[in-house]
Amino acid sequence: MITVVVHHYVIPAMTPQAEKQIKENGRVMRSFPGFITRQTLIGQNDPNQITTVTTWRALEDFQRWNNRPDRPQPQPNAPTMWAKPIESTVFNTTAEL
């Protein structure tokens, strides 16, 4: 199993749109092969930081999700929602130490 932690830093005026997009992404993700679970976190000190934590059966499942042909792509000249680049880290999931 692997766990993926993704940090989104939202431009304050774009928070409703970002929350909607992240929620929809999670809805679609739930039916994807290899998906196990997802949690969405909103920063207590910075509500414009939205972090998602997902768990996948295997790295290959996450890679298929991340590289799927129907993945939404940013539209040219569309305003961005993100104050800085999205940060993503993949972890191996192990039994409790």
C-alpha positions as a Markdown table, in Angstrom:
| # | Residue | x | y | z |
|---|---|---|---|---|
| 1 | Met | 0.0 | 0.0 | 0.0 |
| 2 | Ile | 1.0 | 3.6 | -0.5 |
| 3 | Thr | -0.3 | 6.9 | 0.9 |
| 4 | Val | -0.2 | 10.1 | -1.1 |
| 5 | Val | -0.2 | 13.5 | 0.6 |
| 6 | Val | -1.1 | 16.5 | -1.6 |
| 7 | His | -1.0 | 20.1 | -0.5 |
| 8 | His | -3.1 | 22.7 | -2.4 |
| 9 | Tyr | -2.5 | 26.4 | -1.6 |
| 10 | Val | -5.6 | 28.2 | -2.7 |
| 11 | Ile | -5.9 | 31.9 | -3.8 |
| 12 | Pro | -8.4 | 33.2 | -1.2 |
| 13 | Ala | -10.9 | 34.5 | -3.8 |
| 14 | Met | -10.9 | 31.1 | -5.5 |
| 15 | Thr | -11.6 | 28.9 | -2.4 |
| 16 | Pro | -15.2 | 27.9 | -3.3 |
| 17 | Gln | -14.1 | 26.8 | -6.8 |
| 18 | Ala | -11.1 | 24.9 | -5.4 |
| 19 | Glu | -13.1 | 23.2 | -2.8 |
| 20 | Lys | -15.7 | 22.1 | -5.5 |
| 21 | Gln | -12.9 | 20.8 | -7.8 |
| 22 | Ile | -11.2 | 18.9 | -5.0 |
| 23 | Lys | -14.5 | 17.4 | -3.8 |
| 24 | Glu | -15.4 | 16.3 | -7.4 |
| 25 | Asn | -12.0 | 14.8 | -7.8 |
| 26 | Gly | -12.5 | 12.7 | -4.7 |
| 27 | Arg | -15.9 | 11.6 | -5.8 |
| 28 | Val | -14.5 | 10.3 | -9.1 |
| 29 | Met | -11.5 | 8.8 | -7.3 |
| 30 | Arg | -13.6 | 6.6 | -5.1 |
| 31 | Ser | -14.6 | 4.3 | -8.0 |
| 32 | Phe | -11.1 | 4.1 | -9.4 |
| 33 | Pro | -9.4 | 0.6 | -9.3 |
| 34 | Gly | -6.9 | 0.4 | -6.4 |
| 35 | Phe | -8.3 | 3.3 | -4.4 |
| 36 | Ile | -8.7 | 2.6 | -0.7 |
| 37 | Thr | -9.5 | 5.8 | 1.2 |
| 38 | Arg | -9.2 | 9.6 | 1.1 |
| 39 | Gln | -9.3 | 12.3 | 3.7 |
| 40 | Thr | -9.4 | 16.1 | 3.1 |
| 41 | Leu | -7.9 | 18.5 | 5.6 |
| 42 | Ile | -8.3 | 22.2 | 5.8 |
| 43 | Gly | -5.6 | 24.2 | 7.6 |
| 44 | Gln | -6.7 | 25.5 | 11.0 |
| 45 | Asn | -4.3 | 28.4 | 10.8 |
| 46 | Asp | -4.6 | 28.8 | 7.0 |
| 47 | Pro | -8.0 | 27.8 | 5.6 |
| 48 | Asn | -6.5 | 28.3 | 2.1 |
| 49 | Gln | -4.3 | 25.3 | 2.5 |
| 50 | Ile | -6.3 | 22.2 | 1.6 |
| 51 | Thr | -4.5 | 18.9 | 2.0 |
| 52 | Thr | -5.7 | 15.5 | 0.8 |
| 53 | Val | -4.4 | 12.2 | 2.0 |
| 54 | Thr | -5.2 | 9.1 | -0.1 |
| 55 | Thr | -4.3 | 5.5 | 0.2 |
| 56 | Trp | -3.9 | 3.2 | -2.7 |
| 57 | Arg | -3.4 | -0.6 | -3.0 |
| 58 | Ala | -0.2 | 0.0 | -5.0 |
| 59 | Leu | 1.9 | 2.7 | -6.6 |
| 60 | Glu | 0.8 | 1.6 | -10.0 |
| 61 | Asp | -2.8 | 2.2 | -9.1 |
| 62 | Phe | -2.0 | 5.8 | -8.1 |
| 63 | Gln | 0.1 | 6.3 | -11.2 |
| 64 | Arg | -2.8 | 5.1 | -13.4 |
| 65 | Trp | -5.1 | 7.5 | -11.6 |
| 66 | Asn | -2.7 | 10.4 | -12.0 |
| 67 | Asn | -1.9 | 9.7 | -15.7 |
| 68 | Arg | -5.4 | 8.8 | -16.9 |
| 69 | Pro | -6.4 | 10.2 | -20.3 |
| 70 | Asp | -9.5 | 11.9 | -19.0 |
| 71 | Arg | -7.7 | 13.8 | -16.2 |
| 72 | Pro | -8.8 | 17.5 | -16.4 |
| 73 | Gln | -6.1 | 19.7 | -17.7 |
| 74 | Pro | -5.7 | 23.5 | -17.0 |
| 75 | Gln | -7.3 | 25.5 | -19.7 |
| 76 | Pro | -5.1 | 28.0 | -21.5 |
| 77 | Asn | -5.7 | 31.6 | -20.3 |
| 78 | Ala | -8.0 | 30.4 | -17.5 |
| 79 | Pro | -7.4 | 32.0 | -14.1 |
| 80 | Thr | -5.5 | 29.7 | -11.7 |
| 81 | Met | -6.9 | 28.7 | -8.3 |
| 82 | Trp | -3.5 | 28.0 | -6.8 |
| 83 | Ala | -1.3 | 30.5 | -4.9 |
| 84 | Lys | 1.7 | 28.3 | -5.5 |
| 85 | Pro | 2.4 | 24.9 | -7.1 |
| 86 | Ile | 0.6 | 21.8 | -5.7 |
| 87 | Glu | 2.9 | 19.7 | -3.7 |
| 88 | Ser | 2.6 | 15.9 | -3.7 |
| 89 | Thr | 4.5 | 13.2 | -1.8 |
| 90 | Val | 4.1 | 9.5 | -2.0 |
| 91 | Phe | 4.8 | 7.3 | 1.1 |
| 92 | Asn | 5.1 | 3.6 | 1.6 |
| 93 | Thr | 2.4 | 2.6 | 4.1 |
| 94 | Thr | 3.7 | 0.3 | 6.8 |
| 95 | Ala | 2.3 | -1.4 | 9.9 |
| 96 | Glu | 2.4 | 0.8 | 13.0 |
| 97 | Leu | 5.9 | 0.9 | 14.5 |
